[in-house]
Amino acid sequence: MSDGATLAWAGGFLTDPLADPVTRRAAAEVSLIGITGGTLGCWIVHYRLSYAAESIAHCMLPGLVGAALIGAPLVLGGAAGLLAGAAAIGLAARAPGIDRDTAVAVAVTTLFGLGALLALAPSSPPGIGEILFGDVLATSAADLALAGGLVALTLLGLFALHPRLLAVGFDGAGAMGVRGGAVEAALLVLLAAAVLVAVQGLGNLLAVASLVGPAAVARSLSRRMAPMMAIAAALAVASGIAGLYAPYHLEIAAGAAIAGATVLVSLAVLTVRRPTI
């Protein structure tokens, strides 16, 4: 193959997927997910709430499946699932002899098992299993508008909470009169909104990858929160876009490809990383 033919092939490899309207909508969706997941994920990792992120995603699965079965918007089903999860955790925590961690584990596994049972049952309509693994290539204009609204609310909330998050996260809460419990509760609300955005594109099982993976890598590259969030968002968006090339050229599942790209990009960055800034 000549140099010109090689360049033409490489150019087509990079530009052909983005010439497809379906892939362009998917790229916009994963970019929104990446920006939200990267910026918020840094606080999730710093506050050691990664397990909470996984728990929130799993708790909403029955609501997502129920919404799909009756034709309701997934975001409403996810919200209902979150409320059910909070109620289940609260009830389990009241049982004598059960600590909070055990209550969370019992509630999460029960709700996730119920959701998986509904999604994978033979009587369920075809395609409902995509709730588990996502179908970002099916993103519609309405999905993008909804994701954009949730992303805007999440980022505005994160901006408003930023001073308090710094105070609580870096041991200045007492001096500033900031209540740590209220700040963590607000952070969990933002986390729930971010997971609602992510599950629509990446599915229930893979959504947390966009929150935890890039943020964990960014934390190893920077000790300051602002650069850390910028690095995490860039990594998450790059991983999402890179993951879209696999389903176009290789015809494999988009959600799994994006999760795999997140791992590969993270490993590549860690391999060539420079000292922390």
C-alpha positions as CSV (number, residue, x, y, z in Angstrom):
1,M,0.0,0.0,0.0
2,S,1.4,3.4,-1.0
3,D,1.8,6.3,1.4
4,G,-1.1,8.1,-0.2
5,A,-3.3,5.1,0.1
6,T,-2.3,4.6,3.7
7,L,-3.1,8.2,4.6
8,A,-6.4,7.9,2.9
9,W,-7.2,4.7,4.7
10,A,-6.2,6.3,8.1
11,G,-8.2,9.4,7.3
12,G,-11.3,7.3,6.5
13,F,-10.8,5.2,9.6
14,L,-10.9,8.3,11.8
15,T,-13.6,10.4,10.0
16,D,-16.1,7.8,8.6
17,P,-17.6,7.0,12.0
18,L,-18.3,10.7,12.8
19,A,-19.9,11.2,9.4
20,D,-22.7,8.9,10.5
21,P,-25.5,10.8,12.3
22,V,-26.0,7.9,14.7
23,T,-22.4,7.9,15.8
24,R,-22.4,11.7,16.1
25,R,-25.4,11.6,18.5
26,A,-23.6,8.9,20.4
27,A,-20.4,11.0,20.6
28,A,-22.4,13.9,22.0
29,E,-23.9,11.6,24.6
30,V,-20.6,10.1,25.7
31,S,-19.1,13.6,25.8
32,L,-21.9,14.7,28.2
33,I,-21.4,11.6,30.3
34,G,-17.6,12.1,30.3
35,I,-17.7,15.7,31.3
36,T,-20.1,15.0,34.2
37,G,-18.4,11.8,35.2
38,G,-14.9,13.2,35.1
39,T,-15.6,16.3,37.2
40,L,-17.9,14.8,39.7
41,G,-15.9,11.5,39.8
42,C,-12.9,13.3,41.4
43,W,-15.0,14.2,44.4
44,I,-16.5,10.7,44.5
45,V,-13.0,9.2,44.6
46,H,-11.7,11.8,47.1
47,Y,-14.7,11.3,49.5
48,R,-14.3,7.5,49.1
49,L,-17.8,7.1,47.7
50,S,-17.0,4.7,44.8
51,Y,-19.0,1.9,46.4
52,A,-21.9,4.4,46.9
53,A,-21.8,5.1,43.2
54,E,-22.0,1.4,42.4
55,S,-24.8,1.0,44.9
56,I,-26.9,3.8,43.4
57,A,-26.5,2.3,39.9
58,H,-27.6,-1.1,41.1
59,C,-30.5,0.2,43.2
60,M,-32.2,1.9,40.3
61,L,-32.2,-1.2,38.0
62,P,-35.7,-2.4,38.9
63,G,-37.1,1.0,38.2
64,L,-35.3,1.2,34.9
65,V,-36.7,-2.2,33.9
66,G,-40.2,-1.3,35.1
67,A,-40.1,1.9,33.0
68,A,-39.0,0.0,29.9
69,L,-41.8,-2.6,30.4
70,I,-44.5,0.1,30.5
71,G,-43.0,2.4,28.0
72,A,-42.2,5.2,30.5
73,P,-39.1,7.4,30.3
74,L,-36.0,5.6,31.8
75,V,-35.1,8.7,33.8
76,L,-38.4,8.4,35.7
77,G,-37.9,4.7,36.3
78,G,-34.4,5.4,37.5
79,A,-35.6,8.0,39.9
80,A,-38.2,5.6,41.3
81,G,-35.5,3.0,41.7
82,L,-33.4,5.4,43.7
83,L,-36.3,6.2,46.0
84,A,-37.0,2.4,46.5
85,G,-33.3,1.8,47.2
86,A,-33.2,4.6,49.8
87,A,-36.3,3.1,51.5
88,A,-34.9,-0.4,51.4
89,I,-31.6,0.7,52.9
90,G,-33.4,2.6,55.6
91,L,-35.7,-0.3,56.5
92,A,-32.7,-2.8,56.6
93,A,-30.7,-0.5,58.8
94,R,-33.4,-0.6,61.4
95,A,-33.2,-4.3,61.8
96,P,-31.6,-5.3,65.1
97,G,-28.0,-6.4,64.9
98,I,-27.4,-5.1,61.3
99,D,-25.0,-2.3,60.8
100,R,-25.3,0.2,58.0
101,D,-22.8,-1.4,55.6
102,T,-24.6,-4.7,55.9
103,A,-27.9,-3.0,55.3
104,V,-26.6,-1.3,52.2
105,A,-25.3,-4.6,50.8
106,V,-28.5,-6.5,51.5
107,A,-30.7,-3.8,49.9
108,V,-28.4,-3.3,46.9
109,T,-28.0,-7.0,46.1
110,T,-31.8,-7.6,46.5
111,L,-32.8,-4.8,44.2
112,F,-30.2,-5.6,41.6
113,G,-31.2,-9.2,41.6
114,L,-34.8,-8.3,41.2
115,G,-34.0,-5.9,38.3
116,A,-31.8,-8.5,36.6
117,L,-34.5,-11.2,37.0
118,L,-37.1,-8.9,35.3
119,A,-34.7,-7.9,32.6
120,L,-33.5,-11.4,31.7
121,A,-36.8,-13.2,32.1
122,P,-38.0,-15.0,28.9
123,S,-41.3,-13.1,29.0
124,S,-39.4,-9.7,28.8
125,P,-39.6,-8.0,25.4
126,P,-36.4,-8.2,23.1
127,G,-33.9,-5.5,23.8
128,I,-34.7,-4.9,27.5
129,G,-31.4,-6.5,28.4
130,E,-29.7,-3.4,26.9
131,I,-30.6,-1.6,30.1
132,L,-27.8,-3.7,31.7
133,F,-25.2,-2.9,29.1
134,G,-26.4,0.2,27.4
135,D,-27.1,1.1,23.8
136,V,-25.5,4.5,23.3
137,L,-25.9,4.1,19.5
138,A,-29.7,4.4,20.0
139,T,-29.4,7.9,21.5
140,S,-32.1,10.2,20.2
141,A,-32.4,14.0,20.2
142,A,-34.7,13.8,23.2
143,D,-32.2,11.7,25.1
144,L,-29.5,14.3,24.3
145,A,-31.8,17.1,25.5
146,L,-32.6,15.3,28.7
147,A,-28.9,14.4,29.3
148,G,-27.9,18.0,28.7
149,G,-30.4,19.2,31.2
150,L,-29.2,16.8,33.9
151,V,-25.6,17.6,33.1
152,A,-26.2,21.3,33.4
153,L,-27.9,20.9,36.8
154,T,-25.2,18.6,38.0
155,L,-22.4,20.9,37.0
156,L,-24.2,24.0,38.5
157,G,-24.7,22.1,41.7
158,L,-21.0,21.0,41.8
159,F,-20.0,24.6,41.2
160,A,-22.2,25.9,44.0
161,L,-20.9,23.2,46.4
162,H,-17.2,23.6,45.4
163,P,-16.1,25.7,48.4
164,R,-17.9,23.5,50.9
165,L,-16.6,20.3,49.2
166,L,-13.0,21.7,49.6
167,A,-13.7,22.6,53.2
168,V,-15.0,19.2,54.2
169,G,-12.7,17.2,51.9
170,F,-9.5,18.9,53.2
171,D,-10.3,19.2,56.9
172,G,-11.4,22.9,56.9
173,A,-15.0,22.3,57.8
174,G,-14.8,23.2,61.4
175,A,-13.0,26.5,60.8
176,M,-15.6,27.5,58.2
177,G,-18.6,26.2,60.1
178,V,-19.6,23.8,57.3
179,R,-21.5,20.6,58.2
180,G,-19.9,17.6,56.6
181,G,-23.0,15.4,56.7
182,A,-25.0,18.0,54.7
183,V,-22.2,18.4,52.1
184,E,-21.9,14.6,51.6
185,A,-25.7,14.3,51.3
186,A,-25.7,17.0,48.5
187,L,-22.8,15.2,46.8
188,L,-24.8,12.0,46.8
189,V,-27.7,13.8,45.2
190,L,-25.4,15.0,42.4
191,L,-24.1,11.5,42.1
192,A,-27.6,10.1,41.6
193,A,-28.2,12.7,38.8
194,A,-24.9,11.8,37.1
195,V,-25.7,8.1,37.3
196,L,-29.1,8.7,35.7
197,V,-27.3,10.4,32.8
198,A,-24.7,7.6,32.4
199,V,-27.1,4.6,32.6
200,Q,-29.0,5.8,29.6
201,G,-26.0,5.5,27.4
202,L,-23.7,2.9,29.1
203,G,-26.2,0.8,30.9
204,N,-26.6,-0.1,34.6
205,L,-23.5,-2.3,34.8
206,L,-21.0,0.0,33.0
207,A,-22.2,3.5,34.1
208,V,-19.9,3.7,37.1
209,A,-16.8,3.2,34.9
210,S,-17.2,6.8,33.6
211,L,-17.2,8.1,37.2
212,V,-14.5,6.2,38.9
213,G,-11.9,5.2,36.2
214,P,-10.8,8.5,34.8
215,A,-11.0,10.2,38.2
216,A,-8.8,7.6,39.8
217,V,-6.2,8.2,37.1
218,A,-6.4,12.0,37.3
219,R,-5.9,11.8,41.1
220,S,-2.5,10.1,40.4
221,L,-1.5,12.9,38.1
222,S,-2.5,16.0,40.1
223,R,-3.0,16.9,43.7
224,R,-5.0,20.0,43.0
225,M,-8.7,19.6,42.5
226,A,-9.2,21.9,39.5
227,P,-6.5,20.3,37.2
228,M,-7.6,16.9,38.5
229,M,-11.2,17.5,37.3
230,A,-10.0,18.8,33.9
231,I,-7.8,15.8,33.4
232,A,-10.5,13.4,34.4
233,A,-13.1,15.0,32.1
234,A,-10.7,14.9,29.2
235,L,-9.8,11.3,29.8
236,A,-13.5,10.3,30.1
237,V,-14.5,12.1,26.9
238,A,-11.5,10.7,25.0
239,S,-12.3,7.2,26.2
240,G,-15.9,7.5,25.2
241,I,-15.1,8.8,21.7
242,A,-12.4,6.2,21.2
243,G,-14.8,3.4,22.3
244,L,-17.3,4.4,19.6
245,Y,-14.8,3.4,16.8
246,A,-14.9,-0.3,17.9
247,P,-18.7,-0.8,17.2
248,Y,-18.4,1.0,13.9
249,H,-15.4,-0.9,12.5
250,L,-15.6,-4.2,14.4
251,E,-19.4,-4.4,15.1
252,I,-19.1,-5.1,18.8
253,A,-21.2,-3.7,21.7
254,A,-20.7,0.0,22.2
255,G,-21.0,0.0,26.0
256,A,-18.5,-2.7,26.5
257,A,-16.1,-1.0,24.0
258,I,-16.3,2.3,25.8
259,A,-15.6,0.6,29.2
260,G,-12.7,-1.2,27.6
261,A,-11.4,2.0,26.1
262,T,-11.6,3.7,29.5
263,V,-9.4,1.0,30.9
264,L,-6.9,1.1,28.0
265,V,-6.7,4.9,28.0
266,S,-6.2,4.9,31.8
267,L,-3.4,2.4,31.6
268,A,-1.7,4.3,28.8
269,V,-1.8,7.5,30.8
270,L,-0.5,5.8,33.9
271,T,2.4,4.3,31.9
272,V,3.6,7.6,30.5
273,R,2.6,9.8,33.4
274,R,4.7,12.7,34.6
275,P,5.2,13.8,38.2
276,T,2.0,15.1,39.9
277,I,1.2,18.8,39.7
